[in-house]
Amino acid sequence: MRVVDANVLLYAVNEDARQHESSVAWLDRALSGADTVGFSWIAMLAFARIATRSDIFRAPLTTSEAFEQLDVWIAAPGGRVLNPGEKHLDILSRLADESGTAGNLVNDAHLAALAIEHRASVVSFDRDFARFDGLRVHRPDQLLT
């Protein structure tokens, strides 16, 4: 299973982004059932929050479009909503302590903990995930080869 970060989702809907093609290609292939893509609530909410902002996107999505897109992704054969389990807080706390993360990186630590808890890897363009010991991280383009 691959836990997708919000940046991959945002690039997938932003045709102006240089990461658009690899994000769409990986998501389409994985969601067709070639893999399982785990969608965390934190990534889905970040997607809805950012994709609808006209100060960030030349052509932002409407709120309805953003949530419809999320629904399409999670309803796909390879889509799955992930929730934290009983060990999540312990894993999150350990990752935050060991990596010295705080502030803006708490969300990344949460996504990393979710992936570790579900024995998954993270798919992201964010290099900050390298801070978390025991976490496997891939860029979408790496999964297409």
N, CA, C and O atoms as a MOPAC input file, in Angstrom:
PM7 MOZYME 1SCF
protein

 N      0.83400 1    -1.18000 1     0.00000 1
 C      0.00000 1     0.00000 1     0.00000 1
 C      0.88000 1     1.24600 1     0.00000 1
 O      1.97900 1     1.26300 1     0.55400 1
 N      0.35700 1     2.28000 1    -0.63800 1
 C      1.04100 1     3.57800 1    -0.70000 1
 C      0.13100 1     4.63600 1    -0.08500 1
 O     -1.03100 1     4.75500 1    -0.47500 1
 N      0.63900 1     5.38900 1     0.85200 1
 C     -0.10800 1     6.49000 1     1.44700 1
 C      0.26400 1     7.75000 1     0.67600 1
 O      1.43000 1     8.14000 1     0.63300 1
 N     -0.72600 1     8.37600 1     0.07500 1
 C     -0.46500 1     9.51400 1    -0.80100 1
 C     -0.47100 1    10.81800 1    -0.00400 1
 O     -1.33800 1    11.04600 1     0.84000 1
 N      0.50700 1    11.65900 1    -0.29000 1
 C      0.61200 1    12.97400 1     0.32400 1
 C     -0.22500 1    13.96600 1    -0.48600 1
 O     -0.47600 1    13.75600 1    -1.67300 1
 N     -0.64500 1    15.03000 1     0.15900 1
 C     -1.48300 1    16.03700 1    -0.49500 1
 C     -0.81300 1    16.64300 1    -1.72000 1
 O     -1.49900 1    16.97700 1    -2.68600 1
 N      0.51200 1    16.79400 1    -1.70600 1
 C      1.14900 1    17.45100 1    -2.84900 1
 C      0.96500 1    16.65700 1    -4.13600 1
 O      0.85000 1    17.24700 1    -5.21000 1
 N      0.93600 1    15.34200 1    -4.04700 1
 C      0.71100 1    14.51400 1    -5.23800 1
 C     -0.70500 1    14.73600 1    -5.76100 1
 O     -0.91500 1    14.83900 1    -6.97000 1
 N     -1.66100 1    14.80900 1    -4.86400 1
 C     -3.05000 1    15.04800 1    -5.26200 1
 C     -3.20200 1    16.42500 1    -5.90100 1
 O     -3.90100 1    16.57900 1    -6.90300 1
 N     -2.55000 1    17.41100 1    -5.32200 1
 C     -2.62600 1    18.77200 1    -5.86400 1
 C     -1.97600 1    18.86900 1    -7.24000 1
 O     -2.52000 1    19.51400 1    -8.13600 1
 N     -0.82300 1    18.23600 1    -7.41500 1
 C     -0.17800 1    18.24000 1    -8.72800 1
 C     -1.02800 1    17.49700 1    -9.75600 1
 O     -1.01400 1    17.84700 1   -10.93600 1
 N     -1.75400 1    16.49500 1    -9.32800 1
 C     -2.58300 1    15.71800 1   -10.25200 1
 C     -3.70200 1    16.55400 1   -10.86800 1
 O     -4.13000 1    16.28200 1   -11.99000 1
 N     -4.17600 1    17.56300 1   -10.15200 1
 C     -5.24900 1    18.40600 1   -10.69500 1
 C     -4.74100 1    19.73300 1   -11.23800 1
 O     -5.51500 1    20.51400 1   -11.79200 1
 N     -3.46000 1    19.99400 1   -11.08500 1
 C     -2.87500 1    21.25700 1   -11.54900 1
 C     -2.05800 1    21.01400 1   -12.80900 1
 O     -0.89000 1    20.63100 1   -12.73400 1
 N     -2.66700 1    21.23500 1   -13.95500 1
 C     -1.99300 1    20.98200 1   -15.22800 1
 C     -0.78500 1    21.88400 1   -15.44900 1
 O      0.05200 1    21.59100 1   -16.30300 1
 N     -0.68200 1    22.96600 1   -14.70300 1
 C      0.45600 1    23.87600 1   -14.83500 1
 C      1.70500 1    23.36500 1   -14.11200 1
 O      2.80800 1    23.84600 1   -14.37000 1
 N      1.54200 1    22.41300 1   -13.22600 1
 C      2.66700 1    21.91600 1   -12.42600 1
 C      3.54800 1    20.97700 1   -13.24300 1
 O      3.04300 1    20.16400 1   -14.01700 1
 N      4.86000 1    21.08900 1   -13.07100 1
 C      5.77000 1    20.19600 1   -13.79500 1
 C      5.63800 1    18.75500 1   -13.31100 1
 O      6.02100 1    17.82900 1   -14.02700 1
 N      5.10400 1    18.55300 1   -12.11600 1
 C      4.90900 1    17.21100 1   -11.56800 1
 C      3.54400 1    16.62500 1   -11.94400 1
 O      3.20100 1    15.52300 1   -11.51700 1
 N      2.77300 1    17.35700 1   -12.73600 1
 C      1.41200 1    16.93000 1   -13.08400 1
 C      1.38400 1    15.56700 1   -13.77000 1
 O      0.64900 1    14.67300 1   -13.35000 1
 N      2.17300 1    15.41000 1   -14.81000 1
 C      2.10900 1    14.16900 1   -15.60000 1
 C      2.45000 1    12.94000 1   -14.77100 1
 O      1.74200 1    11.93500 1   -14.84000 1
 N      3.52100 1    13.00200 1   -13.99100 1
 C      3.89100 1    11.82200 1   -13.20100 1
 C      2.87500 1    11.55700 1   -12.09300 1
 O      2.61300 1    10.40300 1   -11.75600 1
 N      2.30600 1    12.61000 1   -11.53100 1
 C      1.29900 1    12.42800 1   -10.48100 1
 C      0.04500 1    11.76300 1   -11.03300 1
 O     -0.47900 1    10.82300 1   -10.43600 1
 N     -0.43500 1    12.25200 1   -12.17300 1
 C     -1.63000 1    11.67100 1   -12.79600 1
 C     -1.36000 1    10.24300 1   -13.24600 1
 O     -2.18300 1     9.35500 1   -13.02000 1
 N     -0.21800 1    10.01400 1   -13.87900 1
 C      0.09700 1     8.67100 1   -14.38400 1
 C      0.16400 1     7.66000 1   -13.24900 1
 O     -0.39000 1     6.56600 1   -13.35800 1
 N      0.84200 1     8.02200 1   -12.15500 1
 C      0.92800 1     7.08300 1   -11.03600 1
 C     -0.43200 1     6.86400 1   -10.39000 1
 O     -0.82300 1     5.72300 1   -10.14200 1
 N     -1.16300 1     7.95400 1   -10.11200 1
 C     -2.47500 1     7.80600 1    -9.48000 1
 C     -3.41200 1     6.95700 1   -10.33000 1
 O     -4.07200 1     6.05500 1    -9.81600 1
 N     -3.47100 1     7.24300 1   -11.63000 1
 C     -4.36100 1     6.48100 1   -12.52000 1
 C     -4.02200 1     4.99500 1   -12.50100 1
 O     -4.90600 1     4.14600 1   -12.39000 1
 N     -2.73400 1     4.69400 1   -12.61100 1
 C     -2.31700 1     3.28700 1   -12.62700 1
 C     -2.60000 1     2.61400 1   -11.28900 1
 O     -3.17500 1     1.52700 1   -11.24400 1
 N     -2.20000 1     3.25600 1   -10.21300 1
 C     -2.38700 1     2.65600 1    -8.88700 1
 C     -3.86700 1     2.49800 1    -8.55200 1
 O     -4.28300 1     1.45400 1    -8.05000 1
 N     -4.65800 1     3.52200 1    -8.82600 1
 C     -6.07500 1     3.46700 1    -8.47800 1
 C     -6.86800 1     2.50300 1    -9.34600 1
 O     -7.97300 1     2.10400 1    -8.98000 1
 N     -6.31200 1     2.12500 1   -10.49400 1
 C     -6.99500 1     1.14400 1   -11.34400 1
 C     -6.99200 1    -0.23700 1   -10.70000 1
 O     -7.68200 1    -1.14600 1   -11.16100 1
 N     -6.22000 1    -0.38800 1    -9.64400 1
 C     -6.12500 1    -1.66100 1    -8.94500 1
 C     -4.73600 1    -2.25100 1    -8.98700 1
 O     -4.49600 1    -3.31500 1    -8.41500 1
 N     -3.80400 1    -1.57000 1    -9.66400 1
 C     -2.42400 1    -2.04800 1    -9.72300 1
 C     -1.75000 1    -1.95100 1    -8.35700 1
 O     -0.76000 1    -2.63600 1    -8.10000 1
 N     -2.27900 1    -1.10800 1    -7.49100 1
 C     -1.75200 1    -0.92600 1    -6.14300 1
 C     -2.91200 1    -0.46600 1    -5.27200 1
 O     -4.02000 1    -0.25800 1    -5.76600 1
 N     -2.66300 1    -0.30800 1    -3.99100 1
 C     -3.65400 1     0.27500 1    -3.09500 1
 C     -3.13100 1     1.63000 1    -2.66200 1
 O     -2.00100 1     1.75000 1    -2.18700 1
 N     -3.95800 1     2.64600 1    -2.82900 1
 C     -3.59700 1     4.00600 1    -2.45100 1
 C     -4.39400 1     4.36600 1    -1.20900 1
 O     -5.62400 1     4.40200 1    -1.22700 1
 N     -3.66900 1     4.63300 1    -0.13100 1
 C     -4.30400 1     5.02600 1     1.11700 1
 C     -4.43900 1     6.53500 1     1.18900 1
 O     -3.46500 1     7.26900 1     1.02400 1
 N     -5.65500 1     6.98600 1     1.43800 1
 C     -5.94600 1     8.41500 1     1.55800 1
 C     -6.17600 1     8.74300 1     3.02300 1
 O     -7.11800 1     8.24500 1     3.64100 1
 N     -5.31500 1     9.57700 1     3.57000 1
 C     -5.48100 1    10.01700 1     4.95600 1
 C     -6.41000 1    11.22500 1     4.96700 1
 O     -6.50700 1    11.96500 1     3.98800 1
 N     -7.07800 1    11.40500 1     6.07700 1
 C     -7.94300 1    12.57600 1     6.19400 1
 C     -7.13000 1    13.86300 1     6.12400 1
 O     -7.58600 1    14.85900 1     5.56200 1
 N     -5.94100 1    13.84400 1     6.68700 1
 C     -5.14100 1    15.06800 1     6.68000 1
 C     -4.75000 1    15.47200 1     5.25500 1
 O     -4.72900 1    16.66000 1     4.93400 1
 N     -4.44200 1    14.49500 1     4.40300 1
 C     -4.10500 1    14.79900 1     3.00800 1
 C     -5.34200 1    15.22600 1     2.22900 1
 O     -5.27500 1    16.14000 1     1.40600 1
 N     -6.46700 1    14.57300 1     2.48400 1
 C     -7.69100 1    14.94700 1     1.77200 1
 C     -8.14500 1    16.35200 1     2.14900 1
 O     -8.57500 1    17.11600 1     1.28500 1
 N     -8.05500 1    16.69700 1     3.42400 1
 C     -8.44400 1    18.03800 1     3.85100 1
 C     -7.48500 1    19.09300 1     3.31800 1
 O     -7.91400 1    20.18000 1     2.92800 1
 N     -6.19700 1    18.78500 1     3.29600 1
 C     -5.22200 1    19.71800 1     2.72000 1
 C     -5.50600 1    19.92900 1     1.23800 1
 O     -5.43100 1    21.05200 1     0.74100 1
 N     -5.83600 1    18.83900 1     0.52900 1
 C     -6.18400 1    18.94800 1    -0.88700 1
 C     -7.37900 1    19.88100 1    -1.07000 1
 O     -7.32300 1    20.80000 1    -1.88800 1
 N     -8.45200 1    19.65800 1    -0.32300 1
 C     -9.65300 1    20.48800 1    -0.45700 1
 C     -9.36600 1    21.94100 1    -0.08600 1
 O     -9.89100 1    22.86000 1    -0.71600 1
 N     -8.54900 1    22.14500 1     0.91700 1
 C     -8.22600 1    23.50800 1     1.36700 1
 C     -7.39800 1    24.25600 1     0.33000 1
 O     -7.66200 1    25.42600 1     0.05300 1
 N     -6.40400 1    23.59400 1    -0.24100 1
 C     -5.46900 1    24.27500 1    -1.14500 1
 C     -5.97400 1    24.32600 1    -2.58000 1
 O     -5.79700 1    25.34200 1    -3.25100 1
 N     -6.59400 1    23.26100 1    -3.06700 1
 C     -7.03800 1    23.20200 1    -4.46900 1
 C     -8.12900 1    24.21600 1    -4.78500 1
 O     -8.37200 1    24.51800 1    -5.95400 1
 N     -8.78000 1    24.74100 1    -3.77100 1
 C     -9.87000 1    25.69500 1    -3.97900 1
 C     -9.42400 1    27.15100 1    -3.82500 1
 O    -10.25400 1    28.05900 1    -3.86100 1
 N     -8.14200 1    27.37100 1    -3.65400 1
 C     -7.64200 1    28.73400 1    -3.40700 1
 C     -7.18900 1    29.41800 1    -4.69000 1
 O     -6.29000 1    28.94500 1    -5.38600 1
 N     -7.82800 1    30.53200 1    -4.98200 1
 C     -7.49400 1    31.28500 1    -6.19700 1
 C     -6.16400 1    32.01600 1    -6.07800 1
 O     -5.59800 1    32.41300 1    -7.09600 1
 N     -5.65300 1    32.20600 1    -4.87600 1
 C     -4.35400 1    32.85200 1    -4.72700 1
 C     -3.20500 1    31.86600 1    -4.93300 1
 O     -2.04200 1    32.26800 1    -4.96600 1
 N     -3.52300 1    30.57900 1    -5.07300 1
 C     -2.50500 1    29.55700 1    -5.31200 1
 C     -2.63200 1    28.97000 1    -6.71000 1
 O     -1.62900 1    28.75000 1    -7.38900 1
 N     -3.86600 1    28.71500 1    -7.13800 1
 C     -4.10800 1    28.09000 1    -8.44000 1
 C     -4.66000 1    29.10100 1    -9.43800 1
 O     -5.51000 1    29.92700 1    -9.10600 1
 N     -4.16100 1    29.01500 1   -10.66300 1
 C     -4.68200 1    29.86000 1   -11.73900 1
 C     -6.15000 1    29.53100 1   -11.98700 1
 O     -6.96800 1    30.42100 1   -12.22100 1
 N     -6.47400 1    28.23600 1   -11.93200 1
 C     -7.85100 1    27.77400 1   -12.12100 1
 C     -8.22100 1    26.86400 1   -10.94600 1
 O     -8.20200 1    25.64000 1   -11.08100 1
 N     -8.55800 1    27.45600 1    -9.79600 1
 C     -8.86200 1    26.63300 1    -8.62700 1
 C    -10.13500 1    25.81500 1    -8.83400 1
 O    -11.00300 1    26.17400 1    -9.62900 1
 N    -10.22000 1    24.72300 1    -8.10900 1
 C    -11.43600 1    23.92400 1    -8.12700 1
 C    -12.48500 1    24.60100 1    -7.25500 1
 O    -12.15000 1    25.32500 1    -6.31800 1
 N    -13.74700 1    24.36400 1    -7.56500 1
 C    -14.79100 1    24.77700 1    -6.63700 1
 C    -14.76900 1    23.78000 1    -5.48100 1
 O    -14.16000 1    22.71400 1    -5.57500 1
 N    -15.42900 1    24.13600 1    -4.40900 1
 C    -15.49600 1    23.21500 1    -3.27600 1
 C    -16.12900 1    21.89600 1    -3.70200 1
 O    -15.65300 1    20.82300 1    -3.33200 1
 N    -17.20200 1    21.98100 1    -4.47900 1
 C    -17.86800 1    20.76100 1    -4.96000 1
 C    -16.93900 1    19.92400 1    -5.81800 1
 O    -16.89900 1    18.70200 1    -5.67900 1
 N    -16.19200 1    20.57000 1    -6.70500 1
 C    -15.25400 1    19.83600 1    -7.56800 1
 C    -14.16800 1    19.14400 1    -6.75300 1
 O    -13.79300 1    18.01000 1    -7.04900 1
 N    -13.66800 1    19.81900 1    -5.73800 1
 C    -12.60900 1    19.23100 1    -4.91100 1
 C    -13.11300 1    17.97200 1    -4.20700 1
 O    -12.43700 1    16.94300 1    -4.20800 1
 N    -14.29200 1    18.05400 1    -3.61100 1
 C    -14.81500 1    16.88300 1    -2.90700 1
 C    -15.26700 1    15.79000 1    -3.86400 1
 O    -15.17100 1    14.60600 1    -3.54100 1
 N    -15.75600 1    16.17100 1    -5.03400 1
 C    -16.09800 1    15.16400 1    -6.04900 1
 C    -14.84900 1    14.42600 1    -6.51100 1
 O    -14.88700 1    13.21200 1    -6.71100 1
 N    -13.74000 1    15.14700 1    -6.68400 1
 C    -12.49200 1    14.50300 1    -7.09700 1
 C    -12.01700 1    13.52200 1    -6.03700 1
 O    -11.59800 1    12.41000 1    -6.35700 1
 N    -12.08300 1    13.92700 1    -4.78600 1
 C    -11.70600 1    13.01200 1    -3.70100 1
 C    -12.58800 1    11.77100 1    -3.71200 1
 O    -12.10100 1    10.65800 1    -3.51100 1
 N    -13.87200 1    11.95800 1    -3.94400 1
 C    -14.79300 1    10.82300 1    -3.98700 1
 C    -14.44500 1     9.86700 1    -5.11900 1
 O    -14.50400 1     8.65100 1    -4.94200 1
 N    -14.08200 1    10.40500 1    -6.27800 1
 C    -13.67300 1     9.56300 1    -7.41400 1
 C    -12.44300 1     8.74800 1    -7.04000 1
 O    -12.38300 1     7.54700 1    -7.30400 1
 N    -11.46800 1     9.40000 1    -6.42700 1
 C    -10.23700 1     8.70300 1    -6.06400 1
 C    -10.48700 1     7.59300 1    -5.04300 1
 O    -10.01300 1     6.47100 1    -5.22200 1
 N    -11.21900 1     7.89300 1    -3.98800 1
 C    -11.38300 1     6.87500 1    -2.94200 1
 C    -12.35200 1     5.77200 1    -3.35300 1
 O    -12.32500 1     4.68200 1    -2.78100 1
 N    -13.20700 1     6.04100 1    -4.33800 1
 C    -14.13700 1     5.01500 1    -4.82300 1
 C    -13.50200 1     4.09800 1    -5.86500 1
 O    -14.08800 1     3.08000 1    -6.23300 1
 N    -12.31900 1     4.45000 1    -6.33900 1
 C    -11.63100 1     3.64100 1    -7.35400 1
 C    -11.24400 1     2.28700 1    -6.76300 1
 O    -11.14000 1     2.15000 1    -5.54400 1
 N    -11.02900 1     1.27900 1    -7.62700 1
 C    -10.66400 1    -0.05900 1    -7.13300 1
 C     -9.45900 1    -0.06500 1    -6.19100 1
 O     -9.41300 1    -0.86600 1    -5.25800 1
 N     -8.48800 1     0.81400 1    -6.42300 1
 C     -7.29900 1     0.84500 1    -5.57900 1
 C     -7.34300 1     1.87300 1    -4.46900 1
 O     -6.36300 1     2.02700 1    -3.74000 1
 N     -8.46000 1     2.58600 1    -4.31700 1
 C     -8.55300 1     3.63800 1    -3.31000 1
 C     -9.05200 1     3.13200 1    -1.96800 1
 O     -9.88500 1     2.22900 1    -1.90000 1
 N     -8.53400 1     3.72400 1    -0.90700 1
 C     -8.92700 1     3.32400 1     0.44500 1
 C     -8.68000 1     4.48100 1     1.40900 1
 O     -7.61700 1     5.10200 1     1.37400 1
 N     -9.64200 1     4.76900 1     2.25500 1
 C     -9.46400 1     5.77900 1     3.29500 1
 C     -8.78100 1     5.11400 1     4.48600 1
 O     -9.21900 1     4.06500 1     4.95900 1
 N     -7.70800 1     5.73200 1     4.96100 1
 C     -6.96300 1     5.19700 1     6.11000 1
 C     -7.26300 1     6.01200 1     7.35900 1
 O     -7.32200 1     7.24100 1     7.32600 1
 N     -7.44700 1     5.30700 1     8.43800 1
 C     -7.64300 1     5.95300 1     9.72900 1
 C     -6.56000 1     5.48900 1    10.68900 1
 O     -6.06200 1     4.37000 1    10.56800 1
 N     -6.19400 1     6.33300 1    11.63700 1
 C     -5.22500 1     5.91800 1    12.64300 1
 C     -5.77300 1     4.76400 1    13.47700 1
 O     -6.97000 1     4.69000 1    13.75400 1
 N     -4.88300 1     3.87600 1    13.86700 1
 C     -5.25800 1     2.75400 1    14.72100 1
 C     -4.80100 1     2.98200 1    16.14800 1
 O     -4.42600 1     4.09000 1    16.53100 1
 N     -4.83900 1     1.92400 1    16.91900 1
 C     -4.51000 1     2.00900 1    18.34300 1
 C     -3.05600 1     2.38700 1    18.61100 1
 O     -2.76100 1     2.97500 1    19.65200 1
 N     -2.15400 1     2.06800 1    17.70600 1
 C     -0.72600 1     2.34300 1    17.91500 1
 C     -0.29300 1     3.69700 1    17.35300 1
 O      0.87000 1     4.08100 1    17.47500 1
 N     -1.22100 1     4.40900 1    16.74300 1
 C     -0.85900 1     5.62300 1    16.00800 1
 C     -0.16500 1     6.67400 1    16.87700 1
 O      0.88700 1     7.19400 1    16.50500 1
 N     -0.74600 1     6.98000 1    18.01500 1
 C     -0.16500 1     8.02400 1    18.86000 1
 C      1.23500 1     7.65400 1    19.32300 1
 O      2.11300 1     8.51500 1    19.37800 1
 N      1.45900 1     6.39500 1    19.65500 1
 C      2.79400 1     5.95300 1    20.06700 1
 C      3.80400 1     6.11300 1    18.93000 1
 O      4.91600 1     6.59600 1    19.14200 1
 N      3.40800 1     5.70400 1    17.72400 1
 C      4.30700 1     5.81800 1    16.56800 1
 C      4.56700 1     7.28200 1    16.25200 1
 O      5.71000 1     7.67300 1    16.01400 1
 N      3.51800 1     8.09100 1    16.24800 1
 C      3.65100 1     9.52100 1    15.96800 1
 C      4.57300 1    10.18900 1    16.97800 1
 O      5.44700 1    10.97200 1    16.60300 1
 N      4.38400 1     9.88600 1    18.24300 1
 C      5.21600 1    10.46600 1    19.29300 1
 C      6.68200 1    10.07900 1    19.11300 1
 O      7.57400 1    10.91700 1    19.24100 1
 N      6.92100 1     8.80200 1    18.81400 1
 C      8.29700 1     8.33300 1    18.61100 1
 C      8.93600 1     9.03800 1    17.41900 1
 O     10.07500 1     9.49600 1    17.50900 1
 N      8.21200 1     9.12800 1    16.30500 1
 C      8.76400 1     9.78400 1    15.11600 1
 C      9.07300 1    11.25100 1    15.38100 1
 O     10.12100 1    11.75300 1    14.97600 1
 N      8.16800 1    11.92900 1    16.05500 1
 C      8.38100 1    13.34500 1    16.35300 1
 C      9.57900 1    13.53400 1    17.27600 1
 O     10.38100 1    14.44500 1    17.07300 1
 N      9.70400 1    12.68200 1    18.28600 1
 C     10.83400 1    12.77900 1    19.21200 1
 C     12.15700 1    12.47000 1    18.52100 1
 O     13.12100 1    13.22500 1    18.65200 1
 N     12.20500 1    11.36600 1    17.78800 1
 C     13.45400 1    10.93600 1    17.15300 1
 C     13.92300 1    11.89300 1    16.06700 1
 O     15.12500 1    12.07800 1    15.87600 1
 N     12.99300 1    12.49400 1    15.36300 1
 C     13.38200 1    13.36600 1    14.25100 1
 C     13.46100 1    14.82600 1    14.66400 1
 O     13.90800 1    15.67300 1    13.88900 1
 N     13.02800 1    15.12100 1    15.88300 1
 C     13.06300 1    16.50100 1    16.35000 1
 C     12.06000 1    17.38500 1    15.63400 1
 O     12.24400 1    18.59900 1    15.54400 1
 N     11.00300 1    16.77800 1    15.12700 1
 C     10.02500 1    17.55900 1    14.37000 1
 C      9.03000 1    18.22300 1    15.29400 1
 O      8.66400 1    17.69300 1    16.34300 1
 N      8.61300 1    19.37500 1    14.88000 1
 C      7.57300 1    20.11400 1    15.58100 1
 C      6.99400 1    21.11500 1    14.58800 1
 O      7.44600 1    21.20800 1    13.44700 1
 N      6.02000 1    21.83600 1    15.02400 1
 C      5.44300 1    22.87600 1    14.18000 1
 C      4.89600 1    22.34500 1    12.87300 1
 O      4.03000 1    21.47000 1    12.85800 1
 N      5.40500 1    22.87800 1    11.77900 1
 C      4.88900 1    22.54100 1    10.45500 1
 C      5.10800 1    21.09200 1    10.05200 1
 O      4.45000 1    20.61300 1     9.12800 1
 N      6.00600 1    20.38300 1    10.71200 1
 C      6.28300 1    19.00100 1    10.32100 1
 C      5.43800 1    17.97600 1    11.07800 1
 O      5.56800 1    16.77600 1    10.83800 1
 N      4.58600 1    18.42700 1    11.97600 1
 C      3.74000 1    17.48800 1    12.71300 1
 C      2.80700 1    16.74700 1    11.75700 1
 O      2.57600 1    15.55000 1    11.93000 1
 N      2.27000 1    17.43700 1    10.75600 1
 C      1.40100 1    16.75900 1     9.79100 1
 C      2.16400 1    15.69300 1     9.01500 1
 O      1.62500 1    14.62000 1     8.74300 1
 N      3.40900 1    15.97600 1     8.65600 1
 C      4.22900 1    14.96900 1     7.97200 1
 C      4.48900 1    13.77900 1     8.89300 1
 O      4.45000 1    12.62900 1     8.45300 1
 N      4.75200 1    14.05300 1    10.16100 1
 C      4.97300 1    12.96600 1    11.11500 1
 C      3.71100 1    12.11800 1    11.25800 1
 O      3.79400 1    10.89800 1    11.39900 1
 N      2.55900 1    12.75400 1    11.22400 1
 C      1.28900 1    12.02200 1    11.28700 1
 C      1.13500 1    11.10800 1    10.07400 1
 O      0.76300 1     9.94400 1    10.21800 1
 N      1.41700 1    11.63000 1     8.88100 1
 C      1.30600 1    10.81500 1     7.66400 1
 C      2.31400 1     9.67000 1     7.69800 1
 O      1.99700 1     8.54900 1     7.30100 1
 N      3.51600 1     9.94700 1     8.16900 1
 C      4.53800 1     8.90300 1     8.29400 1
 C      4.09300 1     7.82900 1     9.28200 1
 O      4.25800 1     6.63800 1     9.01800 1
 N      3.53700 1     8.23500 1    10.40500 1
 C      3.05700 1     7.27600 1    11.40400 1
 C      1.92400 1     6.42600 1    10.84100 1
 O      1.85300 1     5.22500 1    11.10200 1
 N      1.05200 1     7.04300 1    10.07900 1
 C     -0.04500 1     6.30500 1     9.45600 1
 C      0.49400 1     5.25000 1     8.49500 1
 O      0.01900 1     4.11500 1     8.47900 1
 N      1.48700 1     5.63100 1     7.69700 1
 C      2.09000 1     4.68100 1     6.75600 1
 C      2.77300 1     3.53300 1     7.49800 1
 O      2.59300 1     2.36900 1     7.13800 1
 N      3.54300 1     3.84600 1     8.51400 1
 C      4.23300 1     2.80100 1     9.27700 1
 C      3.22100 1     1.87000 1     9.93700 1
 O      3.38700 1     0.65000 1     9.92700 1
 N      2.18900 1     2.44700 1    10.50200 1
 C      1.17000 1     1.64400 1    11.17800 1
 C      0.47300 1     0.67500 1    10.22000 1
 O      0.10700 1    -0.43500 1    10.60700 1
 N      0.29500 1     1.10000 1     8.98200 1
 C     -0.38700 1     0.26400 1     7.98600 1
 C      0.59600 1    -0.50600 1     7.09900 1
 O      0.20700 1    -1.07600 1     6.08000 1
 N      1.86800 1    -0.51600 1     7.49500 1
 C      2.92400 1    -1.20300 1     6.73500 1
 C      2.93100 1    -0.75400 1     5.27200 1
 O      2.96700 1    -1.56700 1     4.34900 1
 N      2.89600 1     0.53500 1     5.10000 1
 C      2.82900 1     1.14100 1     3.76900 1
 C      4.01700 1     2.07300 1     3.57400 1
 O      4.80300 1     2.30100 1     4.49300 1
 N      4.13300 1     2.60100 1     2.37500 1
 C      5.11400 1     3.64000 1     2.08800 1
 C      4.35600 1     4.92300 1     1.77800 1
 O      3.14800 1     4.89900 1     1.54400 1
 N      5.06700 1     6.03500 1     1.77800 1
 C      4.48000 1     7.33400 1     1.45000 1
 C      4.88400 1     7.69900 1     0.03300 1
 O      6.02400 1     7.47400 1    -0.37400 1
 N      3.94500 1     8.26300 1    -0.71600 1
 C      4.23400 1     8.79300 1    -2.04800 1
 C      4.11200 1    10.30600 1    -1.94800 1
 O      3.04200 1    10.83800 1    -1.65200 1
 N      5.22400 1    10.99100 1    -2.19900 1
 C      5.28100 1    12.43500 1    -2.00700 1
 C      6.46100 1    13.02400 1    -2.76800 1
 O      7.42400 1    12.33000 1    -3.09600 1
 N      6.36400 1    14.30600 1    -3.03600 1
 C      7.50200 1    15.05600 1    -3.56800 1
 C      8.23600 1    15.79200 1    -2.44300 1
 O      9.23800 1    16.46200 1    -2.69400 1
 N      7.75600 1    15.67700 1    -1.23400 1
 C      8.30000 1    16.37300 1    -0.07400 1
 C      9.49800 1    15.61000 1     0.48600 1
 O      9.37500 1    14.44700 1     0.86800 1
 N     10.63200 1    16.25600 1     0.53000 1
 C     11.86200 1    15.61600 1     1.01900 1
 C     11.91700 1    15.50300 1     2.54000 1
 O     12.76200 1    14.78600 1     3.07500 1
 N     11.03400 1    16.19800 1     3.23500 1
 C     11.03800 1    16.14600 1     4.70100 1
 C     10.74200 1    14.75400 1     5.24300 1
 O     11.09700 1    14.45100 1     6.38200 1
 N     10.10000 1    13.90500 1     4.45200 1
 C      9.78200 1    12.55900 1     4.93100 1
 C     11.03900 1    11.72400 1     5.16300 1
 O     10.98400 1    10.71300 1     5.86400 1
 N     12.16100 1    12.12700 1     4.59100 1
 C     13.42000 1    11.40100 1     4.79900 1
 C     13.86700 1    11.46200 1     6.26400 1
 O     14.72100 1    10.67800 1     6.67900 1
 N     13.30800 1    12.37100 1     7.03800 1
 C     13.66100 1    12.50800 1     8.45500 1
 C     13.18700 1    11.33400 1     9.30700 1
 O     13.71100 1    11.10400 1    10.39700 1
 N     12.21000 1    10.60000 1     8.81800 1
 C     11.55100 1     9.59600 1     9.65100 1
 C     12.14000 1     8.21400 1     9.43000 1
 O     11.96900 1     7.60900 1     8.37200 1
 N     12.84100 1     7.72300 1    10.45700 1
 C     13.46100 1     6.39400 1    10.39100 1
 C     12.39600 1     5.31800 1    10.21900 1
 O     11.34500 1     5.34800 1    10.85900 1
 N     12.69200 1     4.38300 1     9.35100 1
 C     11.78700 1     3.26000 1     9.13100 1
 C     10.69700 1     3.51900 1     8.11900 1
 O      9.87600 1     2.64000 1     7.85500 1
 N     10.67200 1     4.71500 1     7.54300 1
 C      9.64300 1     5.06000 1     6.56600 1
 C     10.18800 1     4.92400 1     5.15400 1
 O     11.26900 1     5.42400 1     4.84200 1
 N      9.43800 1     4.24800 1     4.31100 1
 C      9.78600 1     4.15900 1     2.88900 1
 C      9.03200 1     5.25900 1     2.15300 1
 O      7.82500 1     5.42600 1     2.33100 1
 N      9.75900 1     6.01000 1     1.32300 1
 C      9.16800 1     7.13900 1     0.60300 1
 C      9.50700 1     7.02100 1    -0.87500 1
 O     10.62500 1     6.65600 1    -1.23700 1
 N      8.53500 1     7.33000 1    -1.72500 1
 C      8.72800 1     7.29400 1    -3.17600 1
 C      8.13200 1     8.55300 1    -3.79100 1
 O      7.15000 1     9.09300 1    -3.28100 1
 N      8.71800 1     9.01500 1    -4.87100 1
 C      8.08700 1    10.01400 1    -5.73100 1
 C      7.25700 1     9.25200 1    -6.75900 1
 O      7.60100 1     8.11800 1    -7.09500 1
 N      6.18500 1     9.83500 1    -7.26500 1
 C      5.38100 1     9.13000 1    -8.27100 1
 C      6.18800 1     8.65100 1    -9.47300 1
 O      5.97200 1     7.54100 1    -9.95900 1
 N      7.11500 1     9.47500 1    -9.95700 1
 C      7.90000 1     9.08600 1   -11.13700 1
 C      8.75800 1     7.85300 1   -10.86700 1
 O      9.04300 1     7.09200 1   -11.79100 1
 N      9.17400 1     7.64200 1    -9.62200 1
 C      9.96400 1     6.45400 1    -9.27800 1
 C      9.12500 1     5.18200 1    -9.35500 1
 O      9.66000 1     4.09600 1    -9.57700 1
 N      7.83500 1     5.31300 1    -9.17600 1
 C      6.94800 1     4.14900 1    -9.19100 1
 C      6.44600 1     3.82100 1   -10.59200 1
 O      5.74300 1     2.82900 1   -10.78600 1
 N      6.80000 1     4.64100 1   -11.55700 1
 C      6.36100 1     4.41800 1   -12.93900 1
 C      7.38100 1     3.64200 1   -13.75200 1
 O      7.07800 1     3.19900 1   -14.86000 1
 N      8.58200 1     3.47000 1   -13.22100 1
 C      9.63100 1     2.78500 1   -13.98900 1
 C      9.64200 1     1.30200 1   -13.72600 1
 O     10.46200 1     0.58000 1   -14.29200 1

